[in-house]
């Protein structure tokens, strides 16, 4: 906090940093992905994963596997790792780790609320929730009719409560509302996380603020692209952007008025780190943007491991595992649906 | 059994017909003398030949694990032997599948029954507790009414405004019918947030009453035992009802009907009891049936697991072989000891015969430049000592093994530091206890530390025996002197007093009166006298140096045997001889002086001799002269030591360079000779090894070696002084405990103090002297072996021979369970 943080970092954080670096060594490598891409069936995938960290998680699954089982078990591994670290952590690392899970909490809230809106069964929805973002009264979300109720009934007890301050309205919930709520919440969450990291100071602040700024910018671009052609006004759109990041504030002004993908590209070309991402895409093409962003993110996350004595490694590890789970899901889906030619399209190599 | 050099190994190739491959591997695994090499390292597990079989056995072992869990969950069952014996694995697979589905079905049924039973249980609890809840609620209502009257009505109005219920109560206290209510059961941990959410959702228009359930309740949904509470919610209006219902669902609160009329209540209670008892009997029958099935499984579970594991291991090995698709045969490459060839061939023949194969397996020796694995045939006595060496590094193939010297030198060096025959006997008893109960301990799981002690039981035995021996030499028995071997040669200055009451023993010292010294070890009367420490220090220090020089010389001599065995004349002439000369010119000479001084009983200063031997070798020695001609001898020795350094440093790299140049020239002309096809084949393998020769690298390497040896000669000799230091520390510690604790306590006549003193003494002796000192002496002996002894000759860069065997599998099974 006052410099010298490397001097006493290991007093509290040394053990967990060692643990997380050990976990990182368990991430699948390019060679693993190469082998996985050659799999003929999901049993082959299981057989290959048996030799990795996922082995114990998949060992007891009966043979006709489903993609969902594989993904579920992989997520389970992540959750177990996370919980292990959380129980071992002391302040401020434990708060930091809790912050990481808030994003999933927001997603889960949105999932349940949208689901109830479309009259799905709550238990079915609960199974789809990400286990990292679970909280006690999550099932009660189904009772709420509008945002105000949502807040007053359930969310006031959760850590998300402060983020709600900007979106309490008495309007009935609809898809648009929910989407705006998600983005407002995310904005507040990212800003809060950003402030928290800055408060931590040292290498954590430097690296985390960089990673979060990237996250914020990516969300800004996503919001822009997704809101093109919807009823969302420019001012509303502007309000959803997080108030930090490389694009803040001038980039946001420009993004707010964009009407098509090429305008977004024009804006982003002015920012060298993003120019390279957009340079990979051909004109008018926005489908591959997600993958390009993921690749860039993974690159940045991996770099977080280059430096020692900071908390960003925990964030990076969780994110990398999630990316790995996405990769495995893609591979398993491709294998299960016999789409092996497309298998390489969706994988973001971590190492 | 040759412990000095590892077994001679050969790389053999086995070409076996595909149909008999499985049996062959099984037979070879039982023999456990072959280490197979992976011939398809590039292939991922699922691309290998027998991937399907491996998958199948993985599936089978999953089923077995499932059975294992089930059996473990069911607790101790009386296993019943079943007559039918499954030997065929296909049959077993089938059987396992049947059993699994049967078990799963039984479990599903049981779970269903269990959940309806626990639902009924909850209903029963609701019915039991509900009555009291309603009763107390009525009381409370009256009380609240009373209170609201007492309090300031306007304030009460604002505070209790949301409590519509209460208002209704006030207006129509008897009309319960307008209020709806829901009764149910909710887990205790969720109760608080449940109440909070209910309150918020209904804006306070509800009244929750709860009663804890004393015993744990089985949750119908998960089947786990949890603490729960019974609750009653009163509310008004149908919208509130739907809301509360939803919240109940979300919280996993089970709702149950509760009749208001007392006679209905009774009726329902008896109905529930009846159904519960019915269900219980069904459930019991189900569990009985399940236990029957599990009994049958449990009996042969272990056997099956082992069987499946063996099969899996066999297929894993088969996956390492390369397949010749056209010729329908498998090619294996494996390392095996030369001496085991007849056994292997015999096993191969039996396998071929038993599998009715027309062709025998072809067994041939391959020639390779690769270094074979190191294999020592050890028994339960030698294995622990070999482990000590292997922990440092597995020896290079066929190099001299320090393990066979370690068997004696290790316990001996330990004992030099641990010399006390009392402690030795205690250690001996512990070791004997472990050895006598060897079979019992060997068959069960031990803790970490216990396992270590068990593994090293023979090491401890020898350490104890040597400790007793050195203990007699030091004359230490819990630091109490004993006159066992005869009369002491010393007596007190004051002839009238005995040794024990001698006043000036610790000040003026004792005088010698007998010409014959004490026959064995240290004279007991020195204990506690003035001359004890100076004498013991001098003796132990010199003894440490003598032992150290002896062991280091042994190390250097072993390097000679290594060089001779590998036909490396360079190492003999340019490494072994200068090293021997250097060490002995300095410290060998010192040892000689020590012994000479002991024999003569003269008083020269050996430090002085050693130091001035270098500083001014030509000076007159004066009173430090020990023998005639000492000065010229010393000059020669110093010169020898000085010459030995460049001798070690330069000739070896220069010779190597010369040899390499010659070889390179020779190769340039030698290609024509290799016209034979067989030679070409071999040539390929040689080419792979094509060694690079970098002169500067070799020179630097040799320089490091030389510097290490020269400096090491001094520092290693000094390092052996730890023998002295630790044995001194040990003796002093035990003296402190004896004098300051035991004798101190004995001065009091109070038996309680004596008992406490004895207890503290025993605890200190066991804790500090027997356990901690043993560990520290063990570690120091380990270091002396690993560093001071082994760095003279031991390369330790080999790899261990891991034969494919079923024995390790059965151990794995024990580990798993």
Interface residues (C-beta under 8 A of the other chain):
Chain A: X35 X38 X39 X40 X43 X44 X47 X48 X50 X51 X59 X60 X61 X62 X63 X122 X136 X137 X139 X140 X141 X142 X143 X152 X153 X154 X157
Chain B: X44 X45 X46 X47 X51 X54 X55 X58 X59 X62 X65 X66 X190 X193 X196 X197 X200 X201 X243 X246 X247 X249 X250 X251
